[in-house]
Amino acid sequence: QNDRGSYSSSVRGMIGLYMQESNVAQKTRYLWAIAGFPDCEGLRAICRIARFDPEHTLRIEAVKCLIASPPTTYSMRKKWYQSLKAVFAGDEKDELLGLVYNYAVLRCETVALKESAEAAAKEIEKTSGIPVEYPVATTAPDDMKKRILAFTDQLAVFQAKPESSVVQPGHRFDILLFIAIAELQDVAGLSAERDRTLDAALAVRTEKMRSDNPLLLIDPLEEEMFIDHYRVAEFLEASYRYHWAERHFQLVSDEAPIPVKIEANSKIYDMKRLLAQYDEAQPFLDKNIALLRSDDYKFKPGNSDKVIKHCLAAKDYCYAMVAAGNNDWATAKKRVDSCLKENAEDADALILRYEISKMPAFADDQYRKDSKQFIDGLLAQIENMLQARGPNFDLPQACNHAAWLLANTDGDYKTALQLIKTTLKAEPESALYLDTMGHVYALGKDYAKAVETQEAAVRLAPEATSLQNALKRFRESAKNEKK
């Protein structure tokens, strides 16, 4: 009660509802909501519930939340594990609190293991000149592997107890518990165990929330059967676990109601672009086009035709990138022009058109002038948005959009650098924003900083092939500069 004053008004309000409620099942839903606030704002309250709540069932749910709800950014997660370790030190004999403590200890050790491996690889790079390849492989000592396996068994026993799922069998935190274990197993090199754990996470089926859910006004999608898998996938995507995220988005795409399927397919498409898997991206656009045109989709949004056009434009972009990868620039030119005809705001398509416009064999003066005009038009549009800053305006995203376009079309270096610095000030651990910063430094011919920044991006998101490819280019440019 006395601690409530240090929370935001939103968290205080939810804590108030939790305290006033007498029904355990209802209190659990408030508890999940407290744990789900952005930036882990409510997790301190969850720690107190885990330790002091007189209701054992609620303590169980709080423990699930603590293990399954880490922050998404690397530095915040590191601090979170250290905090949990410090908060629950000495509570090892308590079954529930000891579970959290043991988990926190293992997470701190695996973080240290990962950082030590990266530092060692950097030292080898200095002496040998061989660049570090991310992700850096880690070798866990046998003792750590044994303790991770023991903890996995301990958590499995805990989960199997009837009281552990008496409130709501199967929900987001049950799925994320498996993800938390899989991450431990992954760093320790327990690949077979990790794969079984990831399969178990996919096998969780959430129950449909009742219509009397008090959180319905907060998130109407809460009552959809597979929304918890969608939320898990979003968490994994934000943590740059793209391959893991894709499996949960795919599950939603296969079985959820149509509006959620469309969202899941869009997410998979976006990730495929980051992974430079343009051939594999196109089928998800086809699925969305079919769903948007389907007679089964009874509540079509008013902009369905516009969304379909954007999907068709995105398909053209994918075709263009595949053609460019095969040095079929004539096809790439045709496809990218078709893309921009339907969606002139696709910055990546404009960048590809700009690259084509510099090739004398595939473009003339008018084509080059048109390319510049299209780019200037989009930059002016973003500038207007930056000036207006209307409701729901995303300043970091808008600045990143403009910086990305400038960096990849030989734009003004100082402007691009100022924009991306504004972006990173808001989200310093965004791999995608760091990627933009790397490209901006490359625009300014500062290849040493470009490599350093791009390595930071790749460390965060090693699965993103497009980021890896940029790092290879920047390293090559840095190497040539020294000659």
C-alpha positions as CSV (number, residue, x, y, z in Angstrom):
1,Q,0.0,0.0,0.0
2,N,2.7,2.5,1.0
3,D,4.7,1.7,-2.2
4,R,1.9,2.8,-4.6
5,G,3.0,6.5,-4.6
6,S,6.2,5.7,-6.5
7,Y,4.3,4.2,-9.5
8,S,2.8,6.0,-12.5
9,S,-1.0,6.8,-12.4
10,S,-1.7,3.8,-14.7
11,V,0.1,1.3,-12.6
12,R,-1.3,2.8,-9.4
13,G,-4.8,2.5,-10.8
14,M,-4.3,-1.2,-11.7
15,I,-2.8,-1.9,-8.3
16,G,-5.8,-0.3,-6.7
17,L,-8.1,-2.5,-8.7
18,Y,-6.1,-5.6,-7.7
19,M,-6.3,-4.7,-4.0
20,Q,-10.0,-4.0,-4.1
21,E,-10.9,-7.2,-5.9
22,S,-11.7,-10.3,-3.8
23,N,-12.1,-12.9,-6.5
24,V,-8.8,-14.7,-7.1
25,A,-9.3,-15.4,-10.8
26,Q,-10.2,-11.7,-11.3
27,K,-7.2,-10.6,-9.3
28,T,-5.0,-12.7,-11.5
29,R,-6.0,-10.9,-14.6
30,Y,-5.2,-7.6,-12.9
31,L,-1.8,-9.1,-11.9
32,W,-1.1,-10.0,-15.5
33,A,-2.0,-6.5,-16.6
34,I,0.4,-5.0,-14.0
35,A,3.2,-7.3,-15.2
36,G,2.4,-6.3,-18.8
37,F,3.0,-2.5,-18.5
38,P,5.6,-1.1,-20.9
39,D,9.2,-0.9,-19.8
40,C,8.5,-3.4,-16.9
41,E,7.0,-0.5,-14.9
42,G,4.8,-2.8,-12.8
43,L,7.3,-5.6,-12.1
44,R,8.4,-4.1,-8.8
45,A,4.8,-4.5,-7.6
46,I,4.9,-8.1,-8.8
47,C,7.9,-8.7,-6.7
48,R,6.0,-7.6,-3.6
49,I,3.0,-9.8,-4.5
50,A,5.3,-12.8,-4.9
51,R,6.7,-12.2,-1.5
52,F,3.9,-10.9,0.6
53,D,0.5,-11.8,-0.8
54,P,-1.4,-14.1,1.6
55,E,-3.0,-16.0,-1.3
56,H,-0.7,-18.8,-2.5
57,T,-2.3,-19.0,-6.0
58,L,-1.5,-15.3,-6.6
59,R,2.1,-15.8,-5.4
60,I,2.4,-18.6,-8.0
61,E,1.1,-16.3,-10.8
62,A,3.5,-13.5,-9.6
63,V,6.4,-15.9,-9.8
64,K,5.4,-16.8,-13.4
65,C,5.3,-13.1,-14.3
66,L,8.7,-12.4,-12.8
67,I,10.4,-15.2,-14.8
68,A,8.4,-14.6,-18.0
69,S,8.4,-10.8,-18.3
70,P,11.9,-9.4,-18.7
71,P,12.5,-6.1,-20.5
72,T,13.2,-6.3,-24.2
73,T,16.4,-4.2,-24.3
74,Y,19.7,-5.9,-23.5
75,S,20.9,-3.5,-20.8
76,M,17.5,-3.4,-19.0
77,R,17.3,-7.2,-19.0
78,K,20.8,-7.4,-17.6
79,K,19.9,-5.0,-14.8
80,W,16.6,-6.9,-14.2
81,Y,18.3,-10.2,-13.7
82,Q,20.8,-8.6,-11.3
83,S,17.9,-6.9,-9.4
84,L,16.0,-10.2,-9.1
85,K,19.1,-11.9,-7.8
86,A,19.7,-9.2,-5.2
87,V,16.0,-9.0,-4.1
88,F,15.5,-12.7,-3.6
89,A,18.9,-13.6,-2.2
90,G,18.4,-15.5,1.0
91,D,15.0,-16.8,-0.1
92,E,16.3,-20.0,-1.6
93,K,14.4,-22.2,0.9
94,D,11.0,-20.7,-0.1
95,E,9.8,-22.9,-3.0
96,L,8.4,-20.0,-5.0
97,L,11.0,-17.3,-4.2
98,G,13.8,-19.8,-4.6
99,L,12.6,-20.6,-8.1
100,V,13.0,-16.9,-9.0
101,Y,16.4,-16.6,-7.3
102,N,17.8,-19.7,-9.1
103,Y,16.6,-18.4,-12.4
104,A,18.1,-15.0,-11.8
105,V,21.5,-16.5,-10.9
106,L,21.5,-18.6,-14.1
107,R,20.5,-15.6,-16.2
108,C,23.3,-13.5,-14.7
109,E,25.8,-16.3,-15.4
110,T,24.7,-16.8,-19.0
111,V,24.8,-13.0,-19.7
112,A,28.4,-13.0,-18.3
113,L,29.2,-16.1,-20.4
114,K,28.0,-14.4,-23.6
115,E,29.8,-11.1,-22.9
116,S,33.0,-13.0,-22.0
117,A,32.9,-14.9,-25.3
118,E,32.3,-11.7,-27.3
119,A,35.2,-9.9,-25.5
120,A,37.5,-12.9,-26.2
121,A,36.5,-12.9,-29.9
122,K,37.3,-9.2,-30.1
123,E,40.8,-9.8,-28.6
124,I,41.4,-12.5,-31.2
125,E,40.3,-10.0,-33.9
126,K,42.9,-7.5,-32.7
127,T,45.8,-10.0,-33.0
128,S,44.7,-12.0,-36.0
129,G,42.8,-9.4,-38.0
130,I,40.0,-11.9,-38.5
131,P,36.6,-10.1,-37.9
132,V,34.2,-11.3,-35.3
133,E,31.3,-13.3,-36.6
134,Y,28.1,-12.7,-34.7
135,P,26.5,-14.4,-32.8
136,V,29.6,-15.5,-31.1
137,A,29.4,-19.2,-30.0
138,T,29.4,-19.8,-26.3
139,T,30.7,-22.9,-24.5
140,A,29.1,-23.3,-21.1
141,P,30.9,-25.3,-18.4
142,D,29.4,-28.7,-17.6
143,D,28.4,-27.4,-14.1
144,M,26.3,-24.6,-15.6
145,K,24.7,-27.1,-18.1
146,K,23.8,-29.4,-15.2
147,R,22.3,-26.6,-13.2
148,I,20.2,-25.3,-16.1
149,L,18.9,-28.9,-16.7
150,A,18.1,-29.2,-13.0
151,F,16.3,-25.8,-13.1
152,T,14.3,-27.0,-16.1
153,D,13.2,-30.0,-14.2
154,Q,12.4,-27.9,-11.2
155,L,10.2,-25.6,-13.2
156,A,8.5,-28.5,-15.0
157,V,7.6,-30.0,-11.6
158,F,6.3,-26.6,-10.5
159,Q,4.2,-26.2,-13.6
160,A,2.8,-29.7,-13.3
161,K,1.3,-29.1,-9.9
162,P,-2.5,-28.7,-10.0
163,E,-2.4,-25.4,-8.1
164,S,0.0,-23.9,-10.7
165,S,-2.8,-23.7,-13.3
166,V,-5.9,-23.5,-11.3
167,V,-6.8,-19.9,-12.4
168,Q,-6.3,-20.0,-16.1
169,P,-4.6,-23.0,-17.7
170,G,-2.5,-21.8,-20.6
171,H,-1.9,-18.1,-21.1
172,R,0.9,-15.7,-22.2
173,F,3.1,-16.2,-19.1
174,D,2.9,-20.0,-19.5
175,I,4.2,-19.7,-23.0
176,L,6.9,-17.2,-22.0
177,L,8.1,-19.5,-19.2
178,F,9.1,-21.9,-21.9
179,I,10.8,-19.2,-23.9
180,A,12.8,-18.1,-20.8
181,I,14.1,-21.7,-20.3
182,A,14.9,-22.0,-24.1
183,E,17.0,-18.9,-23.9
184,L,19.0,-20.4,-21.0
185,Q,19.4,-23.6,-22.9
186,D,20.4,-21.7,-26.1
187,V,23.3,-19.8,-24.5
188,A,24.5,-23.0,-22.8
189,G,24.6,-24.9,-26.1
190,L,21.8,-27.3,-25.1
191,S,20.3,-27.3,-28.6
192,A,18.3,-30.5,-28.4
193,E,16.7,-29.4,-25.1
194,R,16.1,-25.9,-26.5
195,D,14.2,-27.3,-29.5
196,R,12.0,-29.4,-27.3
197,T,11.3,-26.4,-25.1
198,L,10.4,-24.2,-28.0
199,D,8.0,-26.9,-29.3
200,A,6.4,-27.0,-25.8
201,A,5.8,-23.3,-26.0
202,L,4.0,-23.6,-29.3
203,A,1.9,-26.4,-27.9
204,V,0.3,-24.2,-25.2
205,R,-3.3,-23.4,-26.1
206,T,-4.8,-20.4,-24.3
207,E,-8.4,-20.5,-23.1
208,K,-10.8,-17.9,-24.5
209,M,-11.3,-15.1,-22.0
210,R,-14.8,-14.7,-20.7
211,S,-16.8,-11.7,-21.8
212,D,-16.8,-10.4,-18.2
213,N,-13.1,-9.8,-18.4
214,P,-12.5,-6.4,-16.7
215,L,-9.6,-5.7,-19.0
216,L,-11.7,-5.9,-22.1
217,L,-11.8,-2.2,-22.6
218,I,-8.0,-2.1,-22.4
219,D,-7.4,-4.7,-25.1
220,P,-10.5,-6.0,-27.0
221,L,-8.3,-8.7,-28.6
222,E,-7.8,-10.3,-25.2
223,E,-10.7,-12.6,-25.8
224,E,-9.2,-14.0,-29.1
225,M,-8.0,-17.6,-28.7
226,F,-4.4,-17.0,-30.1
227,I,-3.7,-13.5,-29.1
228,D,-1.4,-14.7,-26.4
229,H,0.8,-16.4,-29.0
230,Y,0.7,-13.2,-31.0
231,R,1.9,-11.2,-28.0
232,V,4.7,-13.7,-27.3
233,A,5.7,-13.4,-31.0
234,E,5.8,-9.6,-30.6
235,F,8.0,-9.9,-27.6
236,L,10.4,-12.2,-29.4
237,E,10.4,-9.9,-32.4
238,A,11.3,-6.9,-30.2
239,S,14.1,-9.1,-28.7
240,Y,15.3,-9.9,-32.2
241,R,14.5,-13.6,-31.9
242,Y,13.1,-13.5,-35.4
243,H,13.1,-17.3,-36.1
244,W,11.4,-18.0,-32.8
245,A,8.9,-15.2,-33.3
246,E,8.1,-16.4,-36.8
247,R,6.9,-19.8,-35.5
248,H,4.4,-18.1,-33.1
249,F,3.2,-15.7,-35.8
250,Q,2.8,-18.7,-38.1
251,L,0.7,-20.5,-35.5
252,V,-1.6,-17.4,-35.3
253,S,-1.6,-17.1,-39.1
254,D,-2.8,-20.7,-39.4
255,E,-5.5,-20.7,-36.7
256,A,-6.6,-17.3,-35.5
257,P,-9.5,-15.2,-36.6
258,I,-9.0,-13.3,-39.9
259,P,-8.0,-9.8,-38.5
260,V,-5.3,-11.4,-36.4
261,K,-4.1,-13.6,-39.2
262,I,-3.6,-10.5,-41.3
263,E,-1.5,-8.9,-38.6
264,A,0.6,-12.0,-38.2
265,N,1.2,-12.4,-41.9
266,S,2.3,-8.7,-42.1
267,K,4.7,-9.3,-39.2
268,I,6.2,-12.3,-40.9
269,Y,6.6,-10.4,-44.1
270,D,8.5,-7.6,-42.3
271,M,10.8,-10.0,-40.7
272,K,11.5,-11.8,-43.9
273,R,12.6,-8.5,-45.4
274,L,15.0,-8.0,-42.5
275,L,16.3,-11.5,-43.1
276,A,16.7,-10.7,-46.8
277,Q,14.4,-13.7,-47.6
278,Y,12.4,-11.9,-50.4
279,D,11.3,-15.1,-52.1
280,E,9.9,-16.4,-48.8
281,A,8.2,-13.1,-48.0
282,Q,5.9,-13.0,-50.9
283,P,3.5,-15.9,-49.9
284,F,2.5,-14.0,-46.8
285,L,1.5,-11.0,-48.9
286,D,-0.5,-13.4,-51.1
287,K,-2.2,-14.8,-48.0
288,N,-3.2,-11.3,-46.8
289,I,-4.5,-10.3,-50.3
290,A,-6.7,-13.5,-50.3
291,L,-7.9,-12.8,-46.7
292,L,-8.8,-9.2,-47.5
293,R,-10.8,-10.3,-50.5
294,S,-12.4,-13.2,-48.8
295,D,-16.2,-13.4,-48.3
296,D,-15.5,-14.8,-44.8
297,Y,-14.0,-11.5,-43.8
298,K,-17.2,-9.9,-42.7
299,F,-15.8,-6.8,-41.0
300,K,-13.4,-5.5,-43.6
301,P,-11.8,-2.1,-42.8
302,G,-12.7,0.8,-45.1
303,N,-9.2,0.9,-46.5
304,S,-9.1,-2.7,-47.6
305,D,-8.5,-1.7,-51.3
306,K,-5.6,0.5,-50.2
307,V,-4.1,-2.3,-48.1
308,I,-4.3,-4.7,-51.0
309,K,-2.6,-2.2,-53.3
310,H,0.2,-1.9,-50.7
311,C,0.5,-5.7,-50.6
312,L,0.8,-5.8,-54.4
313,A,3.4,-3.0,-54.3
314,A,5.4,-4.9,-51.6
315,K,5.3,-8.0,-53.8
316,D,6.8,-6.0,-56.6
317,Y,9.5,-4.8,-54.3
318,C,10.4,-8.4,-53.4
319,Y,10.5,-9.4,-57.0
320,A,12.8,-6.4,-57.7
321,M,15.2,-7.4,-54.9
322,V,15.4,-11.0,-56.1
323,A,16.1,-9.7,-59.6
324,A,18.7,-7.3,-58.3
325,G,20.4,-10.1,-56.4
326,N,20.6,-12.0,-59.7
327,N,22.0,-8.9,-61.5
328,D,18.8,-8.8,-63.6
329,W,18.6,-5.0,-63.4
330,A,16.1,-4.7,-66.2
331,T,13.6,-6.7,-64.3
332,A,14.5,-5.0,-61.1
333,K,13.8,-1.6,-62.7
334,K,10.5,-2.7,-64.0
335,R,9.4,-4.2,-60.7
336,V,10.5,-1.3,-58.5
337,D,8.8,1.2,-60.7
338,S,5.6,-0.8,-60.5
339,C,6.0,-0.9,-56.7
340,L,6.4,2.9,-56.4
341,K,3.4,3.5,-58.7
342,E,1.2,1.9,-56.0
343,N,3.2,3.0,-52.9
344,A,5.5,6.1,-53.4
345,E,6.3,6.1,-49.6
346,D,8.3,2.8,-49.6
347,A,11.7,4.2,-48.7
348,D,13.5,0.9,-49.5
349,A,12.0,0.8,-53.0
350,L,13.1,4.5,-53.6
351,I,16.6,3.5,-52.5
352,L,16.7,0.6,-55.0
353,R,15.4,2.9,-57.7
354,Y,18.1,5.4,-56.8
355,E,20.7,2.7,-57.2
356,I,19.4,1.7,-60.6
357,S,19.3,5.4,-61.7
358,K,23.1,5.5,-61.2
359,M,23.6,2.7,-63.8
360,P,24.0,4.2,-67.3
361,A,22.9,1.0,-69.0
362,F,19.5,1.0,-67.2
363,A,18.5,4.7,-66.7
364,D,18.6,8.0,-68.5
365,D,18.8,11.6,-67.3
366,Q,15.0,11.8,-66.9
367,Y,14.9,8.6,-64.9
368,R,17.6,10.1,-62.6
369,K,15.7,13.3,-62.2
370,D,12.5,11.5,-61.4
371,S,14.3,9.4,-58.8
372,K,15.6,12.5,-57.1
373,Q,12.2,14.1,-57.3
374,F,10.5,11.1,-55.7
375,I,13.1,11.1,-52.9
376,D,12.8,14.8,-52.3
377,G,9.0,14.4,-52.2
378,L,9.1,11.8,-49.5
379,L,11.7,13.7,-47.4
380,A,9.4,16.8,-47.7
381,Q,6.5,14.7,-46.5
382,I,8.5,13.5,-43.5
383,E,9.6,17.0,-42.8
384,N,6.0,18.2,-42.7
385,M,5.1,15.4,-40.3
386,L,8.1,16.4,-38.1
387,Q,6.8,20.0,-38.1
388,A,3.1,19.1,-37.5
389,R,3.7,16.3,-34.9
390,G,0.0,15.3,-34.8
391,P,-1.6,12.8,-32.5
392,N,0.1,9.4,-32.3
393,F,3.1,10.8,-34.0
394,D,6.2,8.6,-33.6
395,L,9.2,11.0,-33.6
396,P,12.0,8.4,-33.5
397,Q,10.5,6.4,-36.3
398,A,10.0,9.5,-38.5
399,C,13.6,10.7,-37.9
400,N,14.9,7.2,-38.6
401,H,12.9,7.0,-41.8
402,A,14.4,10.3,-43.1
403,A,17.9,9.4,-41.9
404,W,17.7,6.0,-43.6
405,L,16.6,7.6,-46.9
406,L,19.3,10.2,-46.8
407,A,22.0,7.7,-45.8
408,N,21.2,5.4,-48.7
409,T,20.7,8.0,-51.5
410,D,23.9,10.2,-51.0
411,G,21.9,12.8,-49.0
412,D,23.1,15.5,-46.6
413,Y,25.4,13.8,-44.0
414,K,25.0,16.4,-41.3
415,T,21.2,16.3,-41.5
416,A,21.1,12.5,-41.5
417,L,23.5,12.4,-38.5
418,Q,21.3,14.9,-36.5
419,L,18.2,12.9,-37.3
420,I,19.5,9.5,-36.3
421,K,21.0,10.9,-33.1
422,T,17.5,12.2,-32.2
423,T,16.2,8.7,-32.9
424,L,18.8,6.9,-30.8
425,K,18.4,9.3,-27.9
426,A,14.9,7.9,-27.5
427,E,15.8,4.2,-28.2
428,P,19.6,3.7,-27.9
429,E,19.3,-0.1,-28.0
430,S,17.3,-0.5,-31.2
431,A,19.2,-2.7,-33.6
432,L,17.4,-1.2,-36.6
433,Y,18.1,2.4,-35.5
434,L,21.8,1.5,-34.9
435,D,21.8,0.0,-38.4
436,T,20.7,3.4,-39.8
437,M,23.4,5.1,-37.8
438,G,25.9,2.7,-39.4
439,H,24.7,3.6,-42.8
440,V,24.9,7.3,-41.9
441,Y,28.5,7.0,-40.8
442,A,29.2,5.2,-44.1
443,L,27.6,8.1,-46.0
444,G,30.1,10.4,-44.2
445,K,33.0,8.0,-45.1
446,D,33.6,7.4,-41.4
447,Y,34.0,3.7,-41.9
448,A,35.6,3.0,-38.5
449,K,32.5,4.3,-36.8
450,A,30.2,2.6,-39.3
451,V,31.8,-0.8,-38.5
452,E,31.7,-0.1,-34.7
453,T,28.0,0.9,-34.9
454,Q,27.0,-1.8,-37.2
455,E,28.6,-4.4,-35.0
456,A,26.5,-3.1,-32.1
457,A,23.4,-3.6,-34.3
458,V,24.4,-7.1,-35.3
459,R,25.2,-8.1,-31.7
460,L,21.6,-7.3,-30.8
461,A,20.0,-8.8,-33.9
462,P,22.4,-11.5,-35.3
463,E,19.7,-13.2,-37.3
464,A,19.0,-10.1,-39.5
465,T,20.8,-10.9,-42.7
466,S,20.5,-7.4,-44.0
467,L,22.4,-6.0,-41.0
468,Q,25.1,-8.7,-41.4
469,N,25.4,-7.8,-45.1
470,A,25.8,-4.1,-44.3
471,L,28.5,-5.0,-41.7
472,K,30.5,-6.9,-44.4
473,R,30.3,-3.9,-46.7
474,F,31.4,-1.4,-44.1
475,R,34.3,-3.7,-43.0
476,E,35.4,-4.0,-46.6
477,S,35.2,-0.2,-47.1
478,A,37.2,0.3,-43.8
479,K,39.9,-2.1,-45.1
480,N,40.2,-0.4,-48.5
481,E,40.4,3.0,-46.8
482,K,43.5,1.8,-44.9
483,K,45.3,0.7,-48.1
